[in-house]
Structures are given as structure tokens and as C-alpha cells.
């Protein structure tokens, strides 16, 4: 396949398999202006799939940076009603939402931390109905990536810009299984493999997981008593199957947000709000972060942890073998969409109600009461290494190896 054929296949895969746009369904596309050509391909493919209408929201990180640099906290902390009503409306209509990302990992480097925090909190409050329905999988949503020049140069600094963009495109195509045979068939096979891992873990129904490796992680986390492991894609209440992330290599579930002890040490940098946080650690007691450190970006780690009470606790446990397609590329993508699929990880903040049996029927207060974390944020960070050991502990105290030397036991 040449590059244009791969682009068309990628657009088709995102629309037909990722978001799984249904006939006569509204579709929302979020895309940067720099990737307008690919955005148009997504729109065309959505109409081919039978979308009733396709609404596009263009965004521009450079304009956003100018806004952060030039407006005050009073503006950043206020989301106009029309904007909140728009996003929340499409969630209410169960529109399929496709987000094409791929910006400079350090786009907001140097922006005052209080400005980033004000914007983040305002967005979480204004778009709460949207995010609640998204976390409950009440509509299909899919996040995929397209290279942008500064992102490509961050990943491949030794190359000229155009060479870096081409190489990043190749890495993305490889990660989403495009270029060798039919991609849709490859994703169906992949779905079956992840489903088998989920079955084994759900049958075991571990009460606690214990983590250890050579970089300093020594940690145990309790799992929510009615937790469900998921991986690959998931179903909406209308039984439409979709993949929220492309690529995806993880198996994930809900921790008990009140049961976490010890220290987690990051194995990869975290790009958070356009800033990099590197070589950081988090120490937990009774499920809550009690201490944290970072060699770089400590002020942004502080913003994350202090977003609200729930951002100090865990909302997701995810397992990814070290011997996985993205990890084996040896590429550090500086983007969570890819890096989280190269290593075991956790998320601070909101849990996925779908990871708890009948969780979608519970109120926020009821979820919190049973250990399902609640927060205005959900941020993944990576802890997996080639020597990571994970042990599952059952209710009767039996210990079973889940990961040995970074891979499935």
C-alpha cells in the first residue's frame, strides 16, 4: 500500500471499526486545523457509513496558546453556555464522537500553572454531562492520532522535519495494524486475543495486585469488589461495539480507590496539558497520594494531583505486556495514546463505571461508596518495565503470578 492508500484505510478503520458509525447517526469530528485534509477524509468516510450529519469542530493549538498567554483567569475559568450546551447536546443525542489528536507535547510549556488549572476545572464542570456519558460508554467515541511537525520532531529529533513526519506516520500505521492485509480483520483478531485475557482475569477475580520492579516501584492496589476487566473495545447500551482508542493493547479494570499502598515510579514521561512530567514517583497510603516527586515538570504534577479530592486516588488499573507491538518499536511517542499502550499503567482520577458490575446504574455518590473513584480528571501514567513483576492475590490469600519479567506469566 502507498501512503494515500494507507490514509484511506486509516480513515475507514477509525470510522467503521473505531467509532463504528451507524446509519442515520449524528457524528462529531474534533480535528486540528493542521490536519484538515485527513479530517475531511474522516468526514467523507462517515457519510459513506450512513451518518445523518457530520459536525466538525476545528481546533488550533497555536491559537489556544495565544489565548493562554493573553487572557486572564476570569476568562479561562468561564466556559460560555452555548459551548457547553453544544457538546452536552451531542452526547445527549448519542452522536459518535471521533477525535483526531497529535499536537506538540510541549505546546503549553511556560504557561502559568494557575491558568491551566482554571481552564481544566472550568471545562470539567461545564462538560460534566458529556464526560459522564462518555465514561459510561453511552455513545461511541474514538481517539486516534495524526502527526504534527513539532510532535514528529520531538519523537525523532535527529531527523529533518519532513523525514520525521514520514517516520512518525509509519510508526502510527504499524501501531494500528495498517499495511499488512486487511486492517479490520486484524483488529477483529486482536479483539479476540484481548477478550481471552479478560476472561482469565475475570474468572480469577483477584482481590489485590502487587507490583515490584528495579526502578523503585513497590506497590499494592486493591480491586473493586465487583470489578470487571475489559480490553480492546466495548458495547454501548444499544449494543454497538466500538474501540475508544486506536491503538489499544491494554486490559483494564477499576481499583478500589481506598486501597492502595506503597510507591509507583514512572517508567515513561507524561505529557499533561501540553507539558512534560518526567522521572516522577507517587507514594500512596489508604488509597491516597501522600507524597510525590518529579525531576521535571513537578509543578504540573502538582496541578494534576490537586485538581480535586479524587485526583489523589486511582481510577484505573491497566495491564500491557512489555513484549507488545508499540513497546517493541522502541519509540517514545511523548503521547499517552501510544505510550500507555507500551507499558502497564494506572490512571489518577475518575473510574470507568463500565469496569464495575452495574456501575452505569449507580450515581456518583453510590460509585464512590463502593470504591469507584470520582474526579473531574482521568490521566494515565506509565509504570511498566521489562522486569515488572505483578502478583494477583485472591480472597483466600492465594498468590498467582500475572506478569513475570514484564510479560504475561
C-alpha positions in Angstrom: 0.0 0.0 0.0 1.2 3.5 -0.8 0.8 6.4 1.6 -2.5 7.6 0.2 -4.0 4.1 0.3 -2.9 3.8 4.0 -4.5 7.1 4.8 -7.8 6.0 3.3 -7.6 2.7 5.1 -6.8 4.5 8.4 -9.9 6.8 7.9 -12.1 3.8 7.1 -10.7 1.9 10.2 -11.4 4.9 12.5 -14.9 5.4 11.3 -16.1 1.8 10.6 -14.3 0.0 13.4 -13.1 2.6 15.9 -16.2 4.8 16.2 -18.4 2.2 14.4 -20.6 5.0 13.0 -24.2 3.7 12.5 -26.6 4.5 9.7 -28.6 7.7 10.4 -26.3 8.6 13.4 -25.0 12.0 14.1 -21.2 12.2 14.1 -19.0 14.7 15.7 -15.4 15.1 14.5 -12.8 17.0 16.5 -9.6 17.8 14.5 -6.8 20.3 14.4 -6.6 22.7 11.5 -3.2 21.5 10.6 -4.6 18.1 9.8 -7.6 19.4 7.8 -7.0 17.1 4.9 -7.2 13.9 7.0 -10.2 15.5 8.8 -12.0 15.8 5.5 -11.3 12.1 4.8 -12.9 11.2 8.1 -15.9 13.3 7.2 -16.3 11.6 3.8 -15.9 8.2 5.3 -18.6 9.0 8.0 -21.0 10.0 5.3 -20.2 6.7 3.4 -21.1 4.9 6.6 -24.5 6.5 6.6 -24.1 9.3 9.1 -27.1 11.5 9.2 -24.9 14.6 9.6 -21.2 15.2 10.4 -20.4 18.2 12.6 -16.7 19.3 12.7 -15.0 21.2 15.5 -11.7 22.5 14.3 -9.1 23.4 16.9 -5.7 25.0 16.7 -3.1 24.6 19.5 -1.2 27.7 18.4 -4.3 29.9 18.8 -5.0 28.2 22.1 -1.5 29.1 23.3 -2.0 32.7 22.3 -5.2 32.7 24.3 -3.5 31.3 27.4 -0.7 33.9 27.1 -3.1 36.9 26.7 -6.3 36.4 28.7 -6.9 36.4 32.4 -8.1 33.8 34.9 -11.6 35.2 34.9 -11.9 34.4 31.1 -10.2 31.0 31.3 -12.4 30.0 34.2 -15.6 30.7 32.4 -17.0 28.4 29.6 -19.7 30.1 27.6 -23.1 28.4 27.9 -23.5 27.9 24.2 -20.3 25.9 24.1 -21.2 23.7 27.0 -24.7 23.2 25.6 -23.3 22.2 22.2 -21.0 19.4 23.5 -23.6 18.2 26.0 -26.3 18.2 23.4 -24.4 15.8 21.1 -23.8 13.5 23.9 -27.5 13.5 24.7 -28.2 12.7 21.1 -25.7 9.7 21.3 -23.6 11.1 18.5 -20.5 9.1 17.6 -17.5 11.3 18.5 -14.2 11.0 16.7 -11.2 13.0 18.0 -8.1 13.3 15.8 -5.2 14.3 18.0 -1.4 14.9 17.5 -0.1 18.2 18.8 3.2 19.4 20.2 3.8 17.6 23.5 5.1 20.8 25.0 2.6 23.2 23.4 1.8 24.9 26.7 5.3 24.9 28.2 5.8 28.1 30.2 2.1 28.8 30.6 1.3 29.8 34.2 0.1 26.7 36.1 -2.9 28.6 37.6 -4.2 29.3 34.1 -4.0 25.7 33.1 -5.8 24.7 36.3 -8.5 27.3 35.9 -9.2 26.1 32.3 -9.2 22.5 33.2 -11.6 22.9 36.1 -14.0 25.1 34.1 -14.1 22.5 31.3 -14.7 19.6 33.7 -17.7 21.5 35.2 -19.2 22.8 32.0 -18.9 19.5 30.1 -19.8 17.2 33.0 -22.9 15.6 31.3 -20.8 14.9 28.2 -17.9 13.3 30.2 -20.3 11.2 32.4 -22.0 9.7 29.3 -18.6 9.1 27.7 -17.2 7.3 30.8 -20.4 5.2 30.8 -19.9 4.4 27.1 -23.4 5.7 26.4 -22.2 6.7 22.9 -19.3 5.6 20.7 -16.1 7.6 20.8 -12.7 7.0 19.3 -9.4 8.8 19.7 -6.8 8.4 17.0 -3.7 10.4 16.1 -2.2 12.2 13.1 1.4 13.5 13.0 2.1 17.2 13.5 5.5 18.7 12.8 6.6 19.6 16.3 5.4 16.3 17.7 7.3 14.4 15.0 10.5 16.4 15.7 10.1 15.7 19.5 9.9 12.0 18.7 12.7 12.0 16.1 14.9 15.0 16.9 17.8 13.6 14.8 15.8 13.9 11.5 14.8 16.7 9.3 11.2 17.8 9.8 9.6 16.1 6.7 11.6 12.9 7.4 10.4 12.9 11.0 6.8 13.3 9.9 7.1 10.4 7.5 8.7 8.2 10.1 6.0 9.0 12.6 3.3 8.2 10.1 5.0 4.8 9.5 5.0 4.2 13.3 1.3 5.1 13.6 0.3 2.9 10.7 2.2 0.0 12.3 0.6 0.6 15.7 -2.9 0.5 14.2 -2.2 -2.6 12.1 -2.3 -0.9 8.7 -0.1 -2.1 5.8 -0.2 -5.8 6.1 -3.5 -7.4 5.0 -7.0 -6.2 5.9 -6.8 -3.9 9.0 -10.4 -4.6 10.0 -9.7 -8.3 10.1 -6.5 -7.7 12.0 -8.5 -5.7 14.6 -11.1 -8.4 15.0 -8.4 -10.9 15.7 -6.8 -8.5 18.1 -10.1 -8.1 19.9 -10.4 -11.9 20.4 -7.0 -12.1 22.0 -7.7 -9.3 24.4 -11.1 -10.8 25.2 -9.4 -14.1 26.2 -7.1 -12.3 28.7 -10.1 -10.5 30.1 -11.9 -13.9 30.6 -9.0 -15.3 32.5 -8.7 -12.3 34.8 -12.4 -12.1 35.4 -12.5 -15.8 36.3 -9.7 -15.3 38.8 -11.4 -12.3 40.4 -8.3 -11.1 42.3 -8.7 -9.0 45.4 -5.3 -7.3 45.3 -2.5 -6.8 42.8 1.1 -6.4 44.0 3.8 -4.6 41.8 7.6 -4.7 42.0 10.4 -3.7 39.7 14.0 -2.5 39.8 13.3 1.2 39.3 11.6 1.6 42.7 8.0 0.5 42.3 6.8 -1.4 45.4 3.1 -1.2 45.5 -0.2 -3.0 46.1 -3.6 -2.0 44.9 -7.0 -3.4 45.9 -9.5 -4.1 43.2 -13.1 -3.0 43.5 -15.2 -6.0 44.8 -17.4 -6.2 41.7 -14.7 -5.2 39.2 -14.8 -6.3 35.5 -11.7 -6.5 33.3 -12.2 -5.0 29.8 -9.9 -4.7 26.8 -10.0 -3.8 23.2 -13.4 -2.3 22.7 -16.8 -2.2 24.4 -20.5 -2.0 23.8 -22.9 0.9 24.2 -26.2 0.3 25.9 -27.6 -0.2 22.4 -25.1 -3.0 21.8 -22.9 -1.1 19.3 -19.3 -2.2 19.7 -16.5 0.4 19.4 -12.9 1.0 20.2 -12.3 4.1 22.3 -8.6 4.2 21.5 -6.7 3.4 18.3 -4.2 1.9 19.1 -5.1 -0.2 22.1 -3.1 -3.0 23.8 -4.4 -2.8 27.3 -6.6 -4.8 29.6 -8.0 -2.6 32.3 -10.3 -2.5 35.3 -11.4 -0.5 38.4 -9.3 -0.3 41.5 -10.8 0.2 44.9 -9.9 3.9 45.4 -9.5 3.4 49.1 -6.9 0.6 48.9 -3.5 1.5 47.6 -0.2 1.3 49.5 3.4 2.0 48.5 5.3 3.7 45.7 4.8 3.8 42.0 7.7 5.1 39.9 7.1 6.3 36.3 8.7 4.4 33.5 7.9 6.9 30.7 7.4 10.7 30.6 3.8 12.0 30.8 2.6 14.8 28.6 0.0 16.6 30.6 -1.7 19.8 29.5 1.0 20.5 26.9 3.8 20.0 29.4 6.2 17.1 30.1 6.5 15.5 33.5 9.5 13.2 33.7 11.0 10.7 36.2 8.3 11.1 38.8 7.0 8.9 41.7 3.8 8.8 43.7 3.5 7.4 47.2 0.1 6.1 48.4 -1.4 5.4 51.8 -5.0 4.2 52.3 -5.6 4.8 48.5 -4.5 8.4 48.5 -1.3 10.1 47.2 0.6 11.3 50.3 3.8 12.3 48.6 5.1 12.9 45.1 8.3 13.9 43.3 9.4 14.7 39.7 12.8 15.6 38.2 11.0 17.7 35.5 7.5 19.2 35.5 6.9 18.9 39.2 4.6 21.9 39.1 2.4 20.3 36.6 2.3 17.0 38.6 1.1 19.2 41.5 -1.7 20.6 39.3 -2.8 17.1 38.4 -2.8 15.7 41.9 -4.5 18.8 43.4 -7.3 19.0 40.8 -9.8 17.7 43.4 -10.1 15.1 46.1 -10.5 12.3 43.5 -7.3 13.2 41.6 -5.3 12.0 44.5 -6.7 8.5 44.1 -6.7 5.8 41.3 -9.4 5.3 38.8 -7.9 2.7 36.5 -5.5 -0.3 36.6 -4.2 -1.4 33.2 -2.0 -4.3 32.1 0.1 -4.1 29.0 3.0 -6.6 28.3 6.4 -5.2 27.6 6.5 -7.5 24.6 3.8 -5.6 22.7 3.8 -4.0 19.2 4.2 -0.4 20.4 6.8 -1.2 23.0 8.8 -3.3 20.5 9.2 -0.3 18.2 11.4 1.2 20.8 9.8 4.6 20.2 8.9 7.0 22.9 5.9 8.8 21.5 5.5 11.5 24.2 1.8 11.0 23.8 -0.3 9.0 26.2 -2.5 7.4 23.5 0.6 5.5 22.3 2.8 5.3 25.4 0.1 3.9 27.6 -0.2 1.0 25.1 3.5 0.3 25.5 3.5 -0.2 29.3 1.4 -1.2 32.3 -0.2 1.9 33.7 -2.6 3.5 36.2 -4.8 6.5 36.0 -5.4 9.1 38.6 -9.0 10.4 38.8 -12.3 9.2 37.5 -13.0 5.4 37.2 -14.9 3.9 34.3 -18.3 2.8 35.6 -18.3 0.0 33.0 -15.5 -1.6 34.9 -17.9 -2.2 37.8 -20.8 -4.6 37.6 -23.9 -2.5 37.0 -21.7 0.6 37.6 -23.6 2.5 34.9 -26.8 2.4 37.1 -25.1 3.9 40.1 -24.9 7.6 41.0 -21.6 9.3 41.6 -22.2 9.0 45.3 -23.0 5.3 45.1 -20.0 4.6 43.0 -17.7 6.4 45.4 -19.2 4.5 48.3 -18.2 1.1 46.7 -14.7 2.3 45.8 -15.3 3.7 42.3 -13.3 6.9 42.2 -14.9 10.2 41.2 -13.0 13.2 39.8 -13.0 15.9 37.2 -9.9 14.3 35.6 -8.6 11.0 34.4 -4.9 10.9 33.5 -2.9 7.7 32.6 0.7 7.4 33.7 3.1 4.5 32.8 4.9 2.2 35.3 5.6 -0.9 33.2 9.2 -2.1 32.7 10.9 -5.2 31.3 11.4 -6.6 34.8 8.0 -5.7 36.3 6.5 -8.5 38.5 2.8 -8.4 39.2 1.2 -10.9 41.6 -2.5 -11.4 42.0 -3.8 -12.2 45.4 -7.2 -14.0 45.8 -9.7 -13.6 48.6 -8.4 -16.7 50.3 -4.8 -15.4 50.2 -3.6 -17.5 47.2 -0.8 -15.7 45.2 -0.7 -16.2 41.5 1.9 -14.6 39.1 0.3 -12.4 36.4 3.4 -10.8 35.0 6.9 -12.1 35.1 9.8 -10.0 33.6 7.3 -7.5 32.2 5.1 -10.0 30.3 2.2 -12.3 30.9 3.1 -15.2 33.2 
